[in-house]
């Protein structure tokens, strides 16, 4: 019996078809790629520890 595995992939500036192509080129059989959430890219904020 085949095992089905789901993954979440976070990527920058890429289309679903490109993700599928890259996975298949790596020898991974892909049933489908579904875009679930797209967020606006923002600059990373520096985290400063709370000093009391």
C-alpha positions as CSV (number, residue, x, y, z in Angstrom):
1,X,0.0,0.0,0.0
2,X,1.4,3.4,-1.0
3,X,1.8,6.0,1.7
4,X,0.5,9.5,1.0
5,X,2.5,12.3,2.6
6,X,1.5,16.0,2.7
7,X,4.1,18.8,3.1
8,X,3.9,22.6,3.6
9,X,6.5,24.5,1.5
10,X,7.3,28.1,2.1
11,X,8.9,29.8,-0.9
12,X,9.7,33.2,-2.3
13,X,8.8,34.3,-5.8
14,X,7.9,31.0,-7.2
15,X,4.9,29.5,-9.0
16,X,3.2,26.2,-8.0
17,X,4.2,24.6,-11.4
18,X,7.9,25.4,-10.6
19,X,7.6,23.7,-7.2
20,X,6.1,20.7,-8.9
21,X,8.7,20.5,-11.5
22,X,11.6,20.8,-9.0
23,X,10.1,18.0,-6.9
24,X,9.6,15.7,-9.9
25,X,13.2,16.4,-11.0
26,X,14.3,15.3,-7.6
27,X,12.5,12.0,-8.1
28,X,9.4,12.8,-5.9
29,X,6.1,11.8,-7.4
30,X,3.7,14.8,-7.0
31,X,-0.1,14.3,-7.1
32,X,-0.9,18.0,-6.8
33,X,0.4,21.4,-5.6
34,X,-2.2,23.6,-4.0
35,X,-1.6,27.2,-3.1
36,X,-3.2,27.8,0.2
37,X,-1.9,31.1,1.5
38,X,0.1,34.0,0.0
39,X,1.5,36.7,2.2
40,X,3.1,40.0,1.4
41,X,6.8,39.9,1.8
42,X,8.1,42.3,4.5
43,X,11.5,43.1,5.8
44,X,12.7,41.0,8.8
45,X,12.3,43.0,12.0
46,X,15.1,42.9,14.5
47,X,14.0,41.3,17.7
48,X,15.2,43.1,20.8
49,X,14.9,41.3,24.2
50,X,12.6,42.9,26.8
51,X,15.0,44.4,29.4
52,X,12.5,44.8,32.2
